[in-house]
Amino acid sequence: MIAKFFFLILLVGCATHQSIVERPLNLIRSGQVEEALRILAPLAAEESRDQLVYLMEYGTALHIAGRYADSNKVFLTADKLTDEVDYYSVSRIAAATLTSQEVLQYKGESYEKLLINSYLALNYLMLGDSDGALVEVRRINDKIKKFRADGRKDYEQSPLASYLSALIWESDQKYDDAYIDFKRTFQIDPSNPLLPFDLLRSSKLAHRVDDYTQLKKQFPQETEEADWYDKRMGTVTLILEQGWGPRKHFSRQNASFPVLIPERSLTATAKMKVSRVGAYATSGFGTSAEAKSPGVFTANARQIYDVERVAIATLDADYKYLVARKVGSFVAKEVVAEQIRQKDELLGFIARIAMHASDRADLRQWASLPQTIQIASLRVPAGDYLVSAEGLTGYGNPGHSLDEMAPRPVKVQAGRTSFINWRALH
């Protein structure tokens, strides 16, 4: 029993999750995604208390690499695992009380569980499988209902999930379902700058006359455009994953508590350019020639989900629990050390020092998530286009950002939405 106890203490003393993922994340930043995948693959395949978090990291890296089908295989495994590890055994809880939370299975935060399905839906969209994306939408809605029943906070209910589901419903021309999810998103996060347009458009397309009339009064500053309802036109939507979410570190005041520190990003947002095939032959953004060129359209991305804010809010909300657990853990360690001391004074002294030394913060998290998720949308006539994007700084200036999405061919169909996904890594 004592040997097992000291083994747990040695186990806690191993490398942290942050130190293990540091190299693959840096490789992804530098464009060496395949090398990062070689590091993450065996970690995700190994059955361990950390398997869920490594599956999420691996699935994200595959997503960034554009290997959407492979990414979905990993995220489906992660989604299944969240149900299997949504409990703690009595023995594991006892071990965590005497050592660190790191000995427990990583269960994932509420927002991380929703983001698994959001990434699944994104991958299906990129594969052209709207039915598969809608299955994930239903999974998201089921999880949100459960979270609400559990009394979770609004920020844990993921405005991204409901907004993404609304876009998918709208692309599938299920306008009433789209309106319901746009409305749900507004209830969770009314700060989304795109929602006034979305609510007006979807309520009108869904023939919800009373709601539309009320929304016209609620958003008098919004001007409707004929393009919204022109059945000859389609939509190009860029889903931008910007930067990197905050990373967990040991608190300088007390290493047994974690803190989230934001990561600096050069790219704050992006400009999307949609050019009819043959309308231009060079990249380049913001030129007077571009503005006058027929068949060339631009739009800046707008933020719809702040991963950084949600992650920090989640940790802040858990702080009272963390403090209470630390107090209980301290008392338990003192009791166990005293029991050992009564049999062997030296061993009891060593056990007391070792148990308190092992009590460090749990730094596990989904570290490869972006800082924010943003949307840029344009209504354009049906046809063949090249879609490109350029990263912009916080001042809206190009050039200082290192991120640029090379032109991608897109066929726009009337009444449909063509989705493009891009991760800005700098």
C-alpha positions as CSV (number, residue, x, y, z in Angstrom):
1,M,0.0,0.0,0.0
2,I,2.8,2.4,0.9
3,A,4.7,1.5,-2.2
4,K,1.7,2.2,-4.4
5,F,1.2,5.5,-2.6
6,F,4.8,6.6,-3.3
7,F,4.4,5.5,-6.9
8,L,1.4,7.9,-7.3
9,I,3.6,10.7,-6.0
10,L,6.3,9.9,-8.5
11,L,3.6,9.7,-11.3
12,V,2.5,13.3,-10.5
13,G,6.1,14.4,-10.7
14,C,6.2,13.6,-14.5
15,A,6.1,16.2,-17.3
16,T,3.0,18.4,-17.5
17,H,0.6,18.4,-20.4
18,Q,1.8,21.9,-21.4
19,S,5.5,20.8,-21.7
20,I,4.5,17.7,-23.7
21,V,2.4,19.6,-26.3
22,E,4.8,22.6,-26.5
23,R,6.9,21.1,-29.4
24,P,4.0,19.9,-31.6
25,L,2.2,23.3,-31.2
26,N,5.4,25.2,-32.2
27,L,5.7,22.9,-35.2
28,I,2.2,23.7,-36.2
29,R,2.9,27.4,-35.9
30,S,5.9,27.1,-38.2
31,G,3.9,25.2,-40.8
32,Q,5.4,21.7,-40.0
33,V,2.0,20.1,-39.3
34,E,3.0,16.6,-40.5
35,E,5.9,16.5,-38.0
36,A,3.5,17.6,-35.2
37,L,1.1,14.8,-36.2
38,R,3.9,12.2,-35.9
39,I,4.4,13.3,-32.3
40,L,0.7,13.6,-31.4
41,A,-0.5,10.3,-33.0
42,P,1.0,7.8,-30.4
43,L,-0.1,10.0,-27.5
44,A,-3.7,10.0,-28.8
45,A,-3.6,6.2,-29.4
46,E,-2.5,5.3,-25.9
47,E,-5.2,4.5,-23.4
48,S,-4.4,6.7,-20.4
49,R,-5.9,9.2,-18.1
50,D,-4.8,11.9,-20.6
51,Q,-6.1,10.2,-23.7
52,L,-9.1,12.6,-24.2
53,V,-7.0,15.7,-24.2
54,Y,-4.5,14.2,-26.7
55,L,-7.3,13.1,-29.0
56,M,-8.5,16.7,-29.1
57,E,-5.0,18.0,-29.8
58,Y,-4.5,15.4,-32.5
59,G,-7.9,16.0,-34.1
60,T,-7.2,19.7,-34.3
61,A,-3.9,19.2,-35.9
62,L,-5.4,17.0,-38.6
63,H,-8.1,19.6,-39.1
64,I,-5.5,22.3,-39.6
65,A,-3.7,20.0,-42.1
66,G,-6.9,19.7,-44.1
67,R,-7.3,16.0,-43.4
68,Y,-10.9,16.4,-42.5
69,A,-12.0,12.7,-42.7
70,D,-9.1,11.6,-40.5
71,S,-9.8,14.5,-38.1
72,N,-13.4,13.3,-37.8
73,K,-12.3,9.7,-36.9
74,V,-10.3,11.1,-34.0
75,F,-13.0,13.5,-32.9
76,L,-15.6,10.8,-33.0
77,T,-13.4,8.7,-30.7
78,A,-13.0,11.7,-28.4
79,D,-16.7,12.4,-28.3
80,K,-17.4,8.8,-27.3
81,L,-14.7,9.0,-24.7
82,T,-16.3,12.0,-23.0
83,D,-19.3,9.9,-22.1
84,E,-17.1,7.0,-20.8
85,V,-14.9,9.2,-18.6
86,D,-17.8,11.4,-17.2
87,Y,-17.3,9.9,-13.8
88,Y,-14.5,9.3,-11.2
89,S,-13.8,6.2,-9.3
90,V,-13.6,6.4,-5.5
91,S,-10.0,5.1,-5.6
92,R,-9.0,7.8,-8.1
93,I,-10.6,10.6,-6.1
94,A,-8.8,9.3,-3.0
95,A,-5.5,9.3,-4.9
96,A,-6.2,12.9,-6.2
97,T,-6.9,14.1,-2.7
98,L,-3.5,12.8,-1.5
99,T,-1.6,13.9,-4.6
100,S,-2.9,16.0,-7.5
101,Q,-5.9,16.3,-9.8
102,E,-3.6,15.1,-12.6
103,V,-4.1,11.4,-11.5
104,L,-7.8,11.7,-12.5
105,Q,-9.1,11.0,-16.0
106,Y,-9.3,14.2,-18.0
107,K,-13.1,14.7,-18.5
108,G,-13.0,17.9,-20.6
109,E,-14.6,21.3,-19.9
110,S,-18.2,21.8,-20.9
111,Y,-17.2,24.2,-23.7
112,E,-14.6,21.7,-24.9
113,K,-17.2,18.9,-25.2
114,L,-19.4,21.2,-27.4
115,L,-16.4,22.2,-29.5
116,I,-15.7,18.5,-30.3
117,N,-19.0,18.4,-32.1
118,S,-18.5,21.8,-33.6
119,Y,-15.2,20.6,-35.1
120,L,-17.0,17.4,-36.3
121,A,-19.6,19.6,-38.0
122,L,-17.0,21.8,-39.6
123,N,-15.1,18.8,-40.9
124,Y,-18.3,17.4,-42.4
125,L,-19.0,20.8,-44.1
126,M,-15.5,20.9,-45.6
127,L,-16.2,17.3,-46.9
128,G,-19.5,18.5,-48.5
129,D,-21.5,16.3,-46.1
130,S,-24.3,18.6,-44.8
131,D,-26.2,15.6,-43.5
132,G,-23.3,14.6,-41.3
133,A,-22.9,18.2,-40.1
134,L,-26.6,18.2,-39.2
135,V,-26.1,15.0,-37.1
136,E,-23.5,16.9,-35.1
137,V,-25.8,19.9,-34.8
138,R,-28.4,17.6,-33.1
139,R,-25.7,16.2,-30.8
140,I,-24.8,19.8,-29.9
141,N,-28.4,20.6,-29.1
142,D,-28.8,17.5,-27.0
143,K,-25.7,18.4,-25.0
144,I,-26.9,22.0,-24.5
145,K,-30.2,20.8,-23.2
146,K,-28.4,18.6,-20.7
147,F,-26.2,21.5,-19.7
148,R,-29.2,23.7,-19.1
149,A,-30.8,21.0,-17.0
150,D,-27.6,20.9,-15.0
151,G,-27.8,24.6,-14.4
152,R,-24.7,25.5,-16.4
153,K,-23.9,29.1,-17.1
154,D,-24.7,30.7,-20.5
155,Y,-21.1,30.9,-21.5
156,E,-20.9,27.1,-21.2
157,Q,-23.7,26.6,-23.6
158,S,-21.6,27.7,-26.6
159,P,-23.0,30.4,-28.8
160,L,-20.6,29.0,-31.5
161,A,-22.5,25.7,-31.5
162,S,-25.9,27.3,-31.9
163,Y,-24.6,29.8,-34.5
164,L,-22.9,27.2,-36.5
165,S,-26.1,25.0,-36.5
166,A,-28.1,28.0,-37.7
167,L,-25.7,28.5,-40.6
168,I,-26.0,24.8,-41.5
169,W,-29.8,24.9,-41.3
170,E,-29.9,28.0,-43.5
171,S,-27.6,26.4,-46.1
172,D,-29.9,23.4,-46.1
173,Q,-32.8,25.9,-46.7
174,K,-34.5,25.0,-43.4
175,Y,-35.1,28.6,-42.5
176,D,-37.4,28.1,-39.5
177,D,-34.7,25.9,-37.8
178,A,-32.1,28.5,-38.7
179,Y,-34.2,31.3,-37.2
180,I,-34.7,29.3,-34.0
181,D,-30.9,28.7,-33.6
182,F,-30.1,32.3,-34.5
183,K,-32.5,33.4,-31.8
184,R,-31.0,31.0,-29.3
185,T,-27.5,32.4,-30.1
186,F,-28.8,35.9,-29.4
187,Q,-30.1,34.8,-26.1
188,I,-26.8,33.4,-25.1
189,D,-24.6,36.1,-26.6
190,P,-26.3,39.3,-27.9
191,S,-22.9,40.9,-28.7
192,N,-22.5,38.9,-31.9
193,P,-22.4,41.7,-34.5
194,L,-23.8,39.5,-37.3
195,L,-27.0,38.5,-35.5
196,P,-29.2,41.5,-36.2
197,F,-28.8,40.8,-40.0
198,D,-29.2,37.0,-39.4
199,L,-32.4,37.4,-37.3
200,L,-34.0,39.7,-39.8
201,R,-33.1,37.6,-42.8
202,S,-34.1,34.2,-41.3
203,S,-37.3,35.4,-39.7
204,K,-38.5,36.8,-43.1
205,L,-37.4,33.7,-45.0
206,A,-39.2,31.6,-42.4
207,H,-42.4,33.6,-42.8
208,R,-42.4,34.5,-39.1
209,V,-44.3,37.8,-39.7
210,D,-44.8,38.8,-36.1
211,D,-41.1,38.1,-35.2
212,Y,-39.9,39.9,-38.3
213,T,-42.0,43.0,-37.4
214,Q,-40.7,43.0,-33.8
215,L,-37.1,42.6,-35.0
216,K,-37.5,45.6,-37.4
217,K,-38.4,47.7,-34.4
218,Q,-35.6,46.2,-32.3
219,F,-32.9,46.8,-34.9
220,P,-34.0,50.0,-36.7
221,Q,-30.4,50.8,-37.7
222,E,-30.1,47.7,-39.9
223,T,-30.8,48.2,-43.6
224,E,-32.1,45.2,-45.5
225,E,-30.5,44.5,-48.8
226,A,-32.3,42.9,-51.8
227,D,-29.3,40.4,-52.2
228,W,-30.5,38.7,-49.0
229,Y,-33.6,37.4,-50.7
230,D,-32.4,37.1,-54.3
231,K,-32.8,33.4,-55.2
232,R,-30.3,33.7,-58.0
233,M,-27.5,34.4,-55.5
234,G,-25.5,32.2,-53.2
235,T,-23.4,32.8,-50.1
236,V,-19.7,32.4,-49.5
237,T,-18.9,32.0,-45.8
238,L,-15.3,32.0,-44.5
239,I,-15.0,30.4,-41.0
240,L,-11.8,31.9,-39.6
241,E,-10.1,30.2,-36.6
242,Q,-7.8,33.1,-35.4
243,G,-4.7,32.7,-33.3
244,W,-4.3,30.5,-30.2
245,G,-6.3,30.2,-27.0
246,P,-4.9,31.0,-23.6
247,R,-2.5,28.5,-22.1
248,K,-2.5,27.1,-18.5
249,H,0.5,27.8,-16.3
250,F,1.3,27.4,-12.6
251,S,0.3,30.5,-10.6
252,R,3.3,32.5,-9.4
253,Q,1.6,32.9,-6.1
254,N,0.8,29.2,-5.6
255,A,1.9,26.5,-7.9
256,S,-1.1,24.3,-6.8
257,F,-3.4,26.7,-8.7
258,P,-3.5,27.2,-12.5
259,V,-3.8,30.5,-14.3
260,L,-4.7,31.1,-18.0
261,I,-2.3,33.4,-19.8
262,P,-3.4,34.8,-23.2
263,E,-1.2,34.0,-26.2
264,R,-0.1,36.9,-28.4
265,S,-1.3,36.8,-32.0
266,L,-0.2,39.1,-34.9
267,T,-3.4,38.3,-36.8
268,A,-6.5,39.8,-35.1
269,T,-8.9,39.3,-38.0
270,A,-8.9,38.8,-41.8
271,K,-10.3,40.2,-45.0
272,M,-11.9,37.7,-47.4
273,K,-11.8,38.3,-51.2
274,V,-14.2,36.5,-53.5
275,S,-13.2,36.9,-57.2
276,R,-15.1,35.5,-60.1
277,V,-12.8,33.3,-62.1
278,G,-11.1,35.5,-64.7
279,A,-11.7,38.7,-62.8
280,Y,-8.1,38.9,-61.5
281,A,-4.8,37.2,-61.9
282,T,-2.8,38.4,-58.9
283,S,-3.3,38.3,-55.1
284,G,-3.1,41.6,-53.4
285,F,-5.8,43.3,-51.3
286,G,-7.3,46.7,-50.9
287,T,-6.1,48.2,-54.2
288,S,-8.2,50.8,-56.1
289,A,-8.1,48.5,-59.1
290,E,-9.7,45.7,-57.0
291,A,-12.5,48.0,-55.7
292,K,-13.4,48.9,-59.3
293,S,-13.0,45.4,-60.7
294,P,-16.3,43.7,-61.7
295,G,-16.8,40.3,-60.1
296,V,-14.5,41.1,-57.1
297,F,-16.1,41.2,-53.6
298,T,-14.5,41.7,-50.2
299,A,-15.7,41.4,-46.6
300,N,-13.9,41.6,-43.2
301,A,-14.4,38.7,-40.7
302,R,-16.4,39.4,-37.5
303,Q,-16.0,37.6,-34.2
304,I,-18.8,35.1,-33.3
305,Y,-17.0,33.2,-30.5
306,D,-14.3,34.1,-28.0
307,V,-12.6,30.9,-26.9
308,E,-10.2,32.9,-24.7
309,R,-13.0,34.6,-22.8
310,V,-14.9,31.4,-22.3
311,A,-11.8,29.4,-21.1
312,I,-10.9,32.1,-18.6
313,A,-14.5,32.4,-17.3
314,T,-14.7,28.7,-16.9
315,L,-11.5,28.6,-14.8
316,D,-12.7,31.6,-12.7
317,A,-16.0,29.9,-12.0
318,D,-14.1,26.8,-10.9
319,Y,-11.9,28.7,-8.5
320,K,-14.1,28.3,-5.4
321,Y,-14.2,24.6,-6.0
322,L,-10.4,24.5,-6.4
323,V,-9.9,26.3,-3.1
324,A,-12.3,24.0,-1.3
325,R,-10.6,21.0,-2.7
326,K,-7.1,22.2,-1.7
327,V,-8.3,22.8,1.8
328,G,-9.8,19.3,2.0
329,S,-6.7,17.8,0.4
330,F,-4.4,19.6,2.9
331,V,-6.3,18.1,5.9
332,A,-6.4,14.6,4.3
333,K,-2.6,14.7,3.7
334,E,-1.9,15.7,7.3
335,V,-4.1,12.9,8.6
336,V,-2.4,10.3,6.4
337,A,1.1,11.5,7.2
338,E,0.3,11.3,10.9
339,Q,-1.0,7.7,10.5
340,I,2.2,6.7,8.8
341,R,4.3,8.6,11.4
342,Q,2.7,6.6,14.2
343,K,4.2,3.5,12.6
344,D,7.5,5.0,11.3
345,E,8.4,8.6,12.3
346,L,10.9,9.1,9.5
347,L,8.6,7.6,6.8
348,G,5.8,9.8,8.1
349,F,7.9,12.9,7.8
350,I,9.0,11.9,4.3
351,A,5.4,11.2,3.3
352,R,4.2,14.6,4.6
353,I,6.8,16.4,2.6
354,A,6.2,14.3,-0.5
355,M,2.4,14.7,-0.5
356,H,2.5,18.4,-0.2
357,A,5.2,18.7,-2.8
358,S,3.1,16.7,-5.3
359,D,0.2,19.0,-5.0
360,R,0.6,21.0,-8.2
361,A,-2.0,22.5,-10.5
362,D,-3.6,20.4,-13.2
363,L,-2.4,22.1,-16.5
364,R,-4.4,19.8,-18.9
365,Q,-6.5,21.6,-21.4
366,W,-7.3,21.6,-25.2
367,A,-4.3,23.8,-26.0
368,S,-4.5,23.9,-29.8
369,L,-7.9,25.7,-29.9
370,P,-7.9,29.2,-31.5
371,Q,-8.3,32.4,-29.7
372,T,-11.5,33.4,-31.5
373,I,-13.7,32.1,-34.3
374,Q,-14.9,34.6,-36.8
375,I,-17.1,34.7,-39.9
376,A,-16.9,36.6,-43.1
377,S,-19.9,36.2,-45.5
378,L,-20.7,37.5,-49.0
379,R,-23.7,37.2,-51.2
380,V,-22.6,36.7,-54.8
381,P,-24.2,35.6,-58.1
382,A,-24.0,31.8,-58.7
383,G,-20.8,30.8,-60.5
384,D,-17.2,29.8,-60.2
385,Y,-14.9,31.9,-57.9
386,L,-11.5,32.0,-56.3
387,V,-11.6,32.8,-52.6
388,S,-8.6,34.1,-50.7
389,A,-8.0,35.8,-47.4
390,E,-5.4,38.0,-45.8
391,G,-4.7,38.4,-42.0
392,L,-5.1,41.8,-40.5
393,T,-3.6,43.3,-37.4
394,G,-5.6,44.7,-34.5
395,Y,-5.5,48.0,-36.3
396,G,-7.0,46.5,-39.4
397,N,-3.7,46.7,-41.3
398,P,-2.3,44.0,-43.6
399,G,1.4,43.4,-44.0
400,H,2.4,42.9,-40.3
401,S,0.4,39.7,-40.2
402,L,2.1,36.6,-41.5
403,D,-1.1,34.8,-42.4
404,E,-2.5,34.6,-45.9
405,M,-4.8,32.0,-47.4
406,A,-4.0,31.2,-51.0
407,P,-6.8,31.4,-53.5
408,R,-9.2,28.4,-53.4
409,P,-11.6,27.4,-56.2
410,V,-15.3,27.5,-55.0
411,K,-18.5,26.8,-57.0
412,V,-21.3,29.0,-55.7
413,Q,-24.8,27.6,-56.2
414,A,-28.0,29.7,-56.1
415,G,-29.7,29.6,-52.7
416,R,-26.8,27.6,-51.1
417,T,-23.8,28.4,-48.9
418,S,-20.3,27.5,-49.8
419,F,-18.2,27.1,-46.6
420,I,-14.4,27.6,-46.4
421,N,-12.4,27.0,-43.3
422,W,-9.0,28.7,-42.5
423,R,-6.8,28.7,-39.4
424,A,-4.6,31.9,-39.0
425,L,-1.6,30.6,-37.0
426,H,0.4,33.8,-36.3
